[in-house]
């Protein structure tokens, strides 16, 4: 029992840092000029794009990425995952000011994807599930503490609600890794990081206002990657 709790300790710490960071951002929100929060959001977006590009480079077979992403976005679009996440955000949203209502879902979806899709999430969750090594998730928690504070100052309380998604999604990855992680090859892990990094790059483009990509609809690609890797 203690071993299982240890495996999930990184996830729990990550959830806590998202909550703390979001609360700090909400407290400071009224004291930070809108011009400054906009500039910070652009900086976060650019850094997100850079992180995504660095992860994409780790891919070993471009065909795996292309096939997985195409299959993933087809399934994701048919299931309307992005729309469902938006509706979850709407349901979680409390009755408050109209200004906050307009950004709640945006904050929830953006933060959920930023905290849960990427190399550190995938590798960190796998390390925690397979060997109980939470070091990468602890490192990620520090980064998410800063990001959640900045995001909540700009997008509001929806970022705080993303802690629920972090718990479910990242906790699910750890649990899955405990069962199946040892069967994944280094090749499959590299391609998972590559696919996740493509999504991170798309999210960064959304953050700086260049695109409005429905990144959540790409999530099923993470399921297809190990299957496509078996073919290659």
Backbone as CSV, one residue per row, in Angstrom:
resi,resn,N_x,N_y,N_z,CA_x,CA_y,CA_z,C_x,C_y,C_z
1,UNK,0.831,-1.202,0.000,0.000,0.000,0.000,0.870,1.259,0.000
2,UNK,1.932,1.255,0.844,2.829,2.395,0.923,3.568,2.613,-0.388
3,UNK,3.906,1.497,-1.068,4.588,1.594,-2.366,3.697,2.270,-3.399
4,UNK,2.427,1.914,-3.383,1.473,2.503,-4.328,1.331,4.001,-4.070
5,UNK,1.213,4.369,-2.790,1.110,5.786,-2.439,2.361,6.548,-2.861
6,UNK,3.519,5.886,-2.722,4.778,6.515,-3.128,4.782,6.777,-4.629
7,UNK,4.271,5.829,-5.415,4.230,5.988,-6.863,3.384,7.182,-7.281
8,UNK,2.353,7.481,-6.491,1.438,8.577,-6.832,1.804,9.884,-6.124
9,UNK,2.873,9.886,-5.335,3.232,11.090,-4.575,3.575,12.264,-5.489
10,UNK,4.222,11.973,-6.617,4.566,13.031,-7.573,3.329,13.701,-8.142
11,UNK,2.311,12.895,-8.424,1.052,13.428,-8.954,0.375,14.318,-7.914
12,UNK,0.337,13.845,-6.677,-0.319,14.596,-5.610,0.396,15.928,-5.355
13,UNK,1.726,15.899,-5.387,2.493,17.136,-5.215,2.217,18.088,-6.378
14,UNK,2.121,17.540,-7.588,1.847,18.352,-8.771,0.474,19.030,-8.667
15,UNK,-0.517,18.270,-8.221,-1.865,18.829,-8.038,-1.825,19.961,-7.011
16,UNK,-1.097,19.742,-5.924,-1.001,20.747,-4.872,-0.348,22.034,-5.380
17,UNK,0.716,21.902,-6.176,1.396,23.096,-6.685,0.520,23.871,-7.662
18,UNK,-0.288,23.150,-8.449,-1.224,23.828,-9.358,-2.251,24.635,-8.552
19,UNK,-2.756,24.029,-7.480,-3.728,24.717,-6.619,-3.107,25.955,-5.976
20,UNK,-1.917,25.779,-5.386,-1.236,26.889,-4.710,-0.895,28.002,-5.697
21,UNK,-0.333,27.622,-6.845,0.035,28.616,-7.862,-1.175,29.381,-8.366
22,UNK,-2.278,28.665,-8.585,-3.505,29.307,-9.072,-4.055,30.297,-8.059
23,UNK,-4.036,29.908,-6.797,-4.527,30.791,-5.729,-3.666,32.057,-5.654
24,UNK,-2.350,31.882,-5.755,-1.443,33.046,-5.734,-1.756,33.981,-6.900
25,UNK,-1.950,33.404,-8.083,-2.267,34.208,-9.268,-3.582,34.953,-9.120
26,UNK,-4.588,34.285,-8.537,-5.896,34.924,-8.347,-5.812,36.076,-7.343
27,UNK,-4.999,35.884,-6.315,-4.826,36.934,-5.302,-4.140,38.167,-5.910
28,UNK,-3.155,37.914,-6.762,-2.378,39.007,-7.348,-3.017,39.580,-8.608
29,UNK,-4.083,38.921,-9.094,-4.689,39.288,-10.372,-5.046,40.766,-10.467
30,UNK,-5.694,41.300,-9.443,-6.154,42.688,-9.475,-5.009,43.682,-9.337
31,UNK,-3.867,43.201,-8.867,-2.732,44.096,-8.657,-1.784,44.123,-9.850
32,UNK,-1.999,43.185,-10.797,-1.132,43.119,-11.975,-1.845,43.754,-13.166
33,UNK,-1.250,44.743,-13.814,-1.875,45.387,-14.978,-2.139,44.382,-16.100
34,UNK,-3.253,44.571,-16.800,-3.618,43.657,-17.890,-2.531,43.625,-18.962
35,UNK,-1.897,44.745,-19.190,-0.822,44.822,-20.184,0.316,43.879,-19.817
36,UNK,0.619,43.800,-18.505,1.713,42.956,-18.036,1.353,41.476,-18.135
37,UNK,0.118,41.118,-17.748,-0.293,39.714,-17.836,-0.306,39.241,-19.289
38,UNK,-0.691,40.134,-20.198,-0.672,39.791,-21.622,0.729,39.510,-22.112
39,UNK,1.679,40.326,-21.652,3.076,40.137,-22.046,3.627,38.826,-21.488
40,UNK,3.258,38.528,-20.238,3.707,37.281,-19.606,3.126,36.076,-20.334
41,UNK,1.847,36.154,-20.724,1.211,35.058,-21.456,1.927,34.801,-22.782
42,UNK,2.328,35.880,-23.451,3.075,35.728,-24.705,4.408,35.033,-24.454
43,UNK,5.078,35.412,-23.363,6.361,34.788,-23.018,6.179,33.303,-22.721
44,UNK,5.115,32.972,-21.962,4.827,31.564,-21.652,4.535,30.791,-22.937
45,UNK,3.785,31.428,-23.840,3.466,30.787,-25.118,4.709,30.489,-25.933
46,UNK,5.628,31.445,-26.000,6.872,31.259,-26.752,7.729,30.158,-26.133
47,UNK,7.805,30.151,-24.796,8.565,29.098,-24.108,7.941,27.732,-24.342
48,UNK,6.613,27.690,-24.371,5.892,26.438,-24.623,6.207,25.906,-26.012
49,UNK,6.245,26.808,-26.997,6.593,26.410,-28.367,8.015,25.849,-28.406
50,UNK,8.934,26.521,-27.722,10.332,26.073,-27.700,10.452,24.689,-27.069
51,UNK,9.735,24.471,-25.957,9.748,23.158,-25.291,9.183,22.091,-26.222
52,UNK,8.124,22.440,-26.932,7.519,21.496,-27.872,8.476,21.099,-28.984
53,UNK,9.165,22.072,-29.547,10.103,21.800,-30.643,11.236,20.889,-30.165
54,UNK,11.745,21.154,-28.962,12.825,20.315,-28.421,12.365,18.872,-28.228
55,UNK,11.088,18.699,-27.858,10.550,17.347,-27.688,10.321,16.640,-29.003
56,UNK,9.895,17.390,-30.021,9.638,16.805,-31.340,10.920,16.208,-31.918
57,UNK,12.026,16.870,-31.670,13.323,16.414,-32.193,13.674,15.017,-31.676
58,UNK,13.126,14.644,-30.524,13.449,13.344,-29.929,12.788,12.178,-30.665
59,UNK,11.844,12.478,-31.560,11.188,11.428,-32.332,12.165,10.705,-33.241
60,UNK,11.969,9.410,-33.423,12.898,8.606,-34.222,12.332,8.201,-35.579
61,UNK,11.029,8.351,-35.747,10.409,7.960,-37.010,9.248,8.902,-37.311
62,UNK,9.411,9.733,-38.330,8.388,10.730,-38.652,7.059,10.096,-39.069
63,UNK,7.127,8.918,-39.673,5.895,8.247,-40.109,5.018,7.870,-38.920
64,UNK,5.653,7.444,-37.834,4.901,7.101,-36.626,4.144,8.325,-36.130
65,UNK,4.834,9.473,-36.109,4.212,10.708,-35.654,3.038,11.095,-36.565
66,UNK,3.262,11.065,-37.865,2.233,11.493,-38.814,1.003,10.590,-38.743
67,UNK,1.230,9.271,-38.796,0.108,8.327,-38.769,-0.665,8.436,-37.458
68,UNK,0.056,8.506,-36.357,-0.584,8.592,-35.035,-1.380,9.879,-34.883
69,UNK,-0.812,10.999,-35.324,-1.492,12.282,-35.206,-2.747,12.335,-36.073
70,UNK,-2.653,11.783,-37.281,-3.817,11.783,-38.178,-4.941,10.920,-37.606
71,UNK,-4.592,9.689,-37.192,-5.593,8.809,-36.592,-6.166,9.434,-35.312
72,UNK,-5.288,10.033,-34.528,-5.707,10.631,-33.268,-6.671,11.780,-33.452
73,UNK,-6.371,12.678,-34.401,-7.233,13.846,-34.595,-8.575,13.448,-35.212
74,UNK,-8.582,12.377,-36.015,-9.852,11.887,-36.565,-10.759,11.398,-35.443
75,UNK,-10.190,10.561,-34.572,-10.966,10.033,-33.444,-11.363,11.162,-32.486
76,UNK,-10.398,12.045,-32.190,-10.661,13.138,-31.265,-11.739,14.083,-31.767
77,UNK,-11.729,14.341,-33.080,-12.741,15.226,-33.664,-14.112,14.567,-33.658
78,UNK,-14.150,13.277,-33.992,-15.432,12.562,-33.980,-16.011,12.486,-32.565
79,UNK,-15.133,12.322,-31.574,-15.576,12.268,-30.177,-15.800,13.661,-29.594
80,UNK,-15.298,14.681,-30.311,-15.403,16.076,-29.860,-14.846,16.239,-28.441
81,UNK,-13.600,15.777,-28.242,-12.974,15.849,-26.924,-12.826,17.290,-26.463
82,UNK,-12.432,18.171,-27.387,-12.261,19.573,-27.034,-13.583,20.174,-26.546
83,UNK,-14.654,19.871,-27.266,-15.968,20.376,-26.874,-16.407,19.840,-25.521
84,UNK,-16.102,18.566,-25.273,-16.468,17.960,-23.980,-15.702,18.617,-22.830
85,UNK,-14.402,18.900,-23.062,-13.618,19.580,-22.033,-14.170,20.982,-21.760
86,UNK,-14.572,21.651,-22.841,-15.166,22.982,-22.680,-16.442,22.895,-21.848
87,UNK,-17.237,21.866,-22.100,-18.502,21.718,-21.356,-18.236,21.342,-19.893
88,UNK,-17.170,20.541,-19.665,-16.792,20.236,-18.278,-16.405,21.528,-17.556
89,UNK,-15.667,22.378,-18.263,-15.293,23.664,-17.695,-16.511,24.505,-17.363
90,UNK,-17.496,24.467,-18.249,-18.732,25.227,-18.016,-19.472,24.712,-16.778
91,UNK,-19.448,23.374,-16.598,-20.148,22.794,-15.448,-19.420,23.087,-14.142
92,UNK,-18.083,23.083,-14.213,-17.303,23.361,-13.013,-17.384,24.831,-12.604
93,UNK,-17.686,25.662,-13.576,-17.707,27.105,-13.338,-18.793,27.490,-12.329
94,UNK,-18.389,28.235,-11.344,-19.340,28.694,-10.330,-20.023,29.965,-10.804
95,UNK,-21.132,30.287,-10.192,-21.847,31.504,-10.552,-21.071,32.705,-10.020
96,UNK,-20.504,33.427,-10.949,-19.708,34.586,-10.537,-19.877,35.722,-11.502
97,UNK,-18.854,36.525,-11.608,-18.925,37.690,-12.477,-18.925,37.260,-13.937
98,UNK,-19.614,38.005,-14.766,-19.694,37.671,-16.184,-18.322,37.673,-16.837
99,UNK,-17.452,38.570,-16.384,-16.103,38.634,-16.958,-15.343,37.359,-16.722
100,UNK,-15.530,36.762,-15.533,-14.841,35.519,-15.218,-15.439,34.362,-15.995
101,UNK,-16.743,34.389,-16.195,-17.403,33.302,-16.904,-16.857,33.161,-18.318
102,UNK,-16.535,34.286,-18.945,-16.091,34.256,-20.330,-14.732,33.594,-20.495
103,UNK,-13.926,33.571,-19.412,-12.592,32.988,-19.528,-12.428,31.683,-18.747
104,UNK,-13.463,31.246,-18.042,-13.328,30.064,-17.196,-12.954,28.834,-18.021
105,UNK,-13.740,28.533,-19.033,-13.483,27.347,-19.856,-12.142,27.437,-20.569
106,UNK,-11.810,28.632,-21.046,-10.523,28.817,-21.717,-9.374,28.529,-20.762
107,UNK,-9.485,29.037,-19.539,-8.445,28.796,-18.542,-8.349,27.331,-18.169
108,UNK,-9.505,26.676,-18.014,-9.535,25.259,-17.640,-8.894,24.385,-18.712
109,UNK,-9.308,24.572,-19.962,-8.797,23.736,-21.061,-7.320,24.024,-21.319
110,UNK,-6.961,25.305,-21.391,-5.566,25.672,-21.667,-4.623,25.128,-20.595
111,UNK,-4.984,25.336,-19.327,-4.139,24.874,-18.225,-4.076,23.351,-18.164
112,UNK,-5.210,22.698,-18.369,-5.253,21.233,-18.328,-4.292,20.634,-19.343
113,UNK,-4.307,21.159,-20.561,-3.443,20.638,-21.616,-1.977,21.006,-21.361
114,UNK,-1.745,22.236,-20.900,-0.372,22.669,-20.649,0.284,21.832,-19.556
115,UNK,-0.488,21.489,-18.517,0.058,20.723,-17.390,0.139,19.223,-17.679
116,UNK,-0.625,18.724,-18.648,-0.752,17.269,-18.808,-0.200,16.708,-20.111
117,UNK,0.161,17.561,-21.065,0.673,17.048,-22.337,2.107,17.534,-22.513
118,UNK,3.022,16.617,-22.619,4.424,17.001,-22.791,5.371,15.914,-22.326
119,UNK,6.639,16.134,-22.614,7.659,15.120,-22.310,7.747,14.825,-20.821
120,UNK,7.737,15.866,-19.987,7.898,15.648,-18.551,6.713,14.885,-17.964
121,UNK,5.521,15.137,-18.486,4.338,14.412,-18.014,4.433,12.935,-18.365
122,UNK,4.763,12.655,-19.627,4.811,11.271,-20.106,5.933,10.488,-19.439
123,UNK,7.150,11.012,-19.527,8.304,10.306,-18.963,8.224,10.276,-17.442
124,UNK,7.848,11.393,-16.843,7.749,11.458,-15.384,6.727,10.491,-14.828
125,UNK,5.570,10.403,-15.481,4.518,9.480,-15.030,4.952,8.032,-15.203
126,UNK,5.656,7.752,-16.304,6.134,6.392,-16.538,7.194,5.999,-15.511
127,UNK,8.094,6.931,-15.207,9.121,6.651,-14.194,8.485,6.381,-12.833
128,UNK,7.461,7.173,-12.505,6.777,7.005,-11.223,6.042,5.671,-11.164
129,UNK,5.399,5.294,-12.268,4.624,4.058,-12.289,5.472,2.801,-12.319
130,UNK,6.571,2.848,-13.065,7.404,1.652,-13.235,8.378,1.456,-12.072
131,UNK,9.073,2.528,-11.692,10.140,2.384,-10.695,9.906,3.181,-9.411
132,UNK,8.832,3.977,-9.373,8.580,4.791,-8.188,9.458,6.029,-8.115
133,UNK,10.109,6.378,-9.239,10.967,7.550,-9.297,10.121,8.786,-9.639
134,UNK,9.899,9.650,-8.670,9.053,10.833,-8.855,9.845,12.112,-9.096
135,UNK,11.151,12.009,-9.274,11.994,13.197,-9.366,11.543,14.136,-10.492
136,UNK,11.234,13.589,-11.658,10.842,14.436,-12.782,9.499,15.111,-12.528
137,UNK,8.577,14.403,-11.876,7.285,14.998,-11.555,7.434,16.103,-10.511
138,UNK,8.374,15.941,-9.592,8.638,17.001,-8.610,9.174,18.246,-9.317
139,UNK,10.072,18.026,-10.269,10.616,19.151,-11.039,9.515,19.839,-11.829
140,UNK,8.672,19.023,-12.449,7.539,19.547,-13.223,6.600,20.354,-12.322
141,UNK,6.456,19.915,-11.084,5.568,20.596,-10.135,6.014,22.031,-9.882
142,UNK,7.331,22.222,-9.789,7.867,23.573,-9.569,7.542,24.466,-10.766
143,UNK,7.719,23.910,-11.972,7.410,24.675,-13.187,5.919,24.992,-13.269
144,UNK,5.083,24.018,-12.906,3.631,24.223,-12.955,3.165,25.228,-11.903
145,UNK,3.901,25.318,-10.799,3.581,26.312,-9.767,3.672,27.713,-10.363
146,UNK,4.741,27.960,-11.113,4.951,29.273,-11.737,3.938,29.501,-12.857
147,UNK,3.771,28.491,-13.711,2.860,28.628,-14.846,1.418,28.848,-14.397
148,UNK,0.979,28.111,-13.370,-0.401,28.242,-12.895,-0.650,29.621,-12.304
149,UNK,0.350,30.187,-11.638,0.211,31.534,-11.081,0.037,32.556,-12.198
150,UNK,0.849,32.444,-13.233,0.766,33.381,-14.352,-0.532,33.217,-15.140
151,UNK,-0.910,31.947,-15.374,-2.128,31.673,-16.143,-3.379,32.144,-15.403
152,UNK,-3.448,31.873,-14.100,-4.636,32.253,-13.346,-4.752,33.766,-13.226
153,UNK,-3.612,34.461,-13.185,-3.639,35.926,-13.153,-4.217,36.484,-14.439
154,UNK,-4.068,35.713,-15.530,-4.558,36.168,-16.830,-5.933,35.599,-17.181
155,UNK,-6.127,34.281,-16.915,-7.350,33.608,-17.364,-8.337,33.303,-16.237
156,UNK,-7.957,33.536,-15.010,-8.908,33.406,-13.910,-8.979,32.033,-13.274
157,UNK,-10.088,31.795,-12.580,-10.241,30.632,-11.704,-10.336,29.297,-12.447
158,UNK,-10.545,29.338,-13.751,-10.587,28.102,-14.535,-9.294,27.319,-14.447
159,UNK,-8.172,28.027,-14.245,-6.860,27.387,-14.112,-6.818,26.536,-12.846
160,UNK,-7.443,27.030,-11.785,-7.503,26.275,-10.525,-8.264,24.967,-10.718
161,UNK,-9.337,25.007,-11.503,-10.131,23.799,-11.759,-9.342,22.754,-12.536
162,UNK,-8.295,23.187,-13.245,-7.469,22.252,-14.016,-6.747,21.256,-13.124
163,UNK,-6.656,21.553,-11.828,-6.013,20.625,-10.892,-6.734,19.286,-10.887
164,UNK,-8.046,19.306,-11.111,-8.843,18.074,-11.166,-8.407,17.232,-12.359
165,UNK,-8.207,17.891,-13.502,-7.787,17.187,-14.716,-6.387,16.602,-14.533
166,UNK,-5.500,17.361,-13.881,-4.140,16.878,-13.611,-4.184,15.601,-12.785
167,UNK,-5.036,15.592,-11.760,-5.162,14.425,-10.888,-5.642,13.202,-11.671
168,UNK,-6.662,13.390,-12.495,-7.254,12.270,-13.240,-6.328,11.800,-14.363
169,UNK,-5.843,12.730,-15.193,-5.051,12.375,-16.363,-3.675,11.834,-15.981
170,UNK,-2.964,12.599,-15.159,-1.609,12.197,-14.784,-1.633,10.972,-13.867
171,UNK,-2.620,10.937,-12.980,-2.769,9.765,-12.123,-3.077,8.524,-12.945
172,UNK,-3.873,8.700,-14.000,-4.190,7.583,-14.897,-2.957,7.074,-15.617
173,UNK,-2.078,8.001,-16.031,-0.831,7.594,-16.703,0.073,6.801,-15.770
174,UNK,0.138,7.222,-14.516,0.961,6.494,-13.538,0.402,5.093,-13.327
175,UNK,-0.919,5.009,-13.155,-1.562,3.706,-12.946,-1.356,2.792,-14.154
176,UNK,-1.488,3.362,-15.356,-1.305,2.575,-16.576,0.141,2.104,-16.701
177,UNK,1.068,2.961,-16.309,2.485,2.600,-16.372,2.823,1.487,-15.386
178,UNK,2.156,1.478,-14.256,2.379,0.421,-13.269,1.994,-0.941,-13.834
179,UNK,1.016,-0.939,-14.750,0.531,-2.193,-15.322,1.229,-2.537,-16.636
180,UNK,1.374,-1.535,-17.514,1.851,-1.801,-18.874,3.190,-1.157,-19.205
181,UNK,3.681,-0.272,-18.351,4.873,0.507,-18.668,6.083,-0.310,-19.059
182,UNK,6.283,-1.437,-18.425,7.472,-2.250,-18.700,7.442,-2.874,-20.092
183,UNK,6.261,-2.864,-20.735,6.144,-3.450,-22.073,6.457,-2.436,-23.179
184,UNK,6.568,-1.141,-22.820,6.851,-0.116,-23.821,8.351,-0.039,-24.092
185,UNK,8.713,-0.039,-25.352,10.122,0.062,-25.736,10.586,1.512,-25.665
186,UNK,11.899,1.713,-25.705,12.455,3.070,-25.735,11.980,3.811,-26.979
187,UNK,11.807,3.068,-28.064,11.319,3.638,-29.322,9.909,4.201,-29.134
188,UNK,9.045,3.442,-28.487,7.664,3.887,-28.257,7.621,5.096,-27.331
189,UNK,8.460,5.100,-26.302,8.505,6.235,-25.367,8.951,7.502,-26.095
190,UNK,9.969,7.370,-26.962,10.468,8.520,-27.728,9.377,9.086,-28.634
191,UNK,8.593,8.195,-29.251,7.524,8.648,-30.144,6.354,9.243,-29.363
192,UNK,6.110,8.740,-28.156,5.087,9.341,-27.294,5.470,10.771,-26.929
193,UNK,6.745,10.967,-26.608,7.236,12.305,-26.296,7.107,13.217,-27.504
194,UNK,7.418,12.686,-28.681,7.325,13.455,-29.921,5.885,13.898,-30.181
195,UNK,4.940,12.970,-30.070,3.531,13.297,-30.309,3.012,14.302,-29.285
196,UNK,3.373,14.086,-28.027,2.961,15.026,-26.988,3.545,16.408,-27.221
197,UNK,4.763,16.468,-27.750,5.430,17.741,-28.001,4.793,18.493,-29.168
198,UNK,4.257,17.763,-30.135,3.517,18.405,-31.223,2.308,19.147,-30.648
199,UNK,1.636,18.508,-29.691,0.475,19.126,-29.051,0.883,20.338,-28.226
200,UNK,2.029,20.228,-27.531,2.543,21.341,-26.746,2.843,22.543,-27.647
201,UNK,3.429,22.276,-28.822,3.730,23.345,-29.780,2.452,24.026,-30.250
202,UNK,1.439,23.218,-30.549,0.147,23.764,-30.979,-0.470,24.620,-29.877
203,UNK,-0.344,24.160,-28.639,-0.876,24.909,-27.505,-0.151,26.253,-27.363
204,UNK,1.170,26.245,-27.572,1.946,27.479,-27.506,1.503,28.485,-28.557
205,UNK,1.217,27.991,-29.760,0.719,28.864,-30.829,-0.629,29.477,-30.456
206,UNK,-1.454,28.691,-29.769,-2.742,29.220,-29.284,-2.530,30.311,-28.238
207,UNK,-1.570,30.091,-27.351,-1.322,31.033,-26.257,-0.872,32.402,-26.763
208,UNK,-0.117,32.427,-27.862,0.338,33.724,-28.380,-0.646,34.289,-29.404
209,UNK,-1.773,33.598,-29.601,-2.840,34.124,-30.448,-2.667,33.924,-31.937
210,UNK,-1.724,33.071,-32.340,-1.492,32.831,-33.766,-2.551,31.899,-34.345
211,UNK,-2.945,30.893,-33.564,-3.911,29.893,-34.024,-4.988,29.654,-32.968
212,UNK,-6.012,28.910,-33.362,-7.044,28.464,-32.432,-7.259,26.963,-32.630
213,UNK,-6.172,26.219,-32.503,-6.202,24.771,-32.723,-6.902,24.084,-31.549
214,UNK,-7.768,23.130,-31.859,-8.439,22.352,-30.815,-7.501,21.229,-30.375
215,UNK,-6.561,21.584,-29.522,-5.477,20.677,-29.142,-6.003,19.408,-28.474
216,UNK,-7.067,19.519,-27.690,-7.600,18.350,-26.982,-8.018,17.239,-27.941
217,UNK,-8.417,17.620,-29.155,-8.820,16.613,-30.140,-7.644,15.786,-30.643
218,UNK,-6.425,16.210,-30.321,-5.227,15.461,-30.728,-4.834,14.392,-29.706
219,UNK,-5.429,14.445,-28.512,-5.023,13.549,-27.424,-5.063,12.054,-27.769
220,UNK,-6.061,11.554,-28.546,-6.071,10.114,-28.867,-4.815,9.636,-29.585
221,UNK,-4.035,10.552,-30.147,-2.785,10.159,-30.806,-1.862,9.444,-29.838
222,UNK,-1.937,9.798,-28.553,-1.085,9.151,-27.545,-1.438,7.678,-27.376
223,UNK,-2.664,7.317,-27.707,-3.096,5.914,-27.642,-2.604,5.170,-28.876
224,UNK,-2.614,5.857,-30.016,-2.221,5.207,-31.273,-0.712,5.014,-31.400
225,UNK,0.075,5.882,-30.760,1.532,5.810,-30.909,2.103,4.424,-30.608
226,UNK,1.810,3.818,-29.429,2.375,2.479,-29.155,1.916,1.430,-30.170
227,UNK,0.686,1.562,-30.663,0.164,0.593,-31.632,0.880,0.734,-32.977
228,UNK,1.097,1.989,-33.413,1.796,2.208,-34.662,3.262,1.786,-34.558
229,UNK,3.839,1.994,-33.381,5.241,1.583,-33.165,5.408,0.075,-33.342
230,UNK,4.398,-0.699,-32.976,4.461,-2.152,-33.143,4.605,-2.532,-34.616
231,UNK,3.980,-1.733,-35.496,4.058,-2.006,-36.939,5.473,-1.789,-37.457
232,UNK,6.132,-0.748,-36.911,7.466,-0.407,-37.380,8.562,-1.162,-36.648
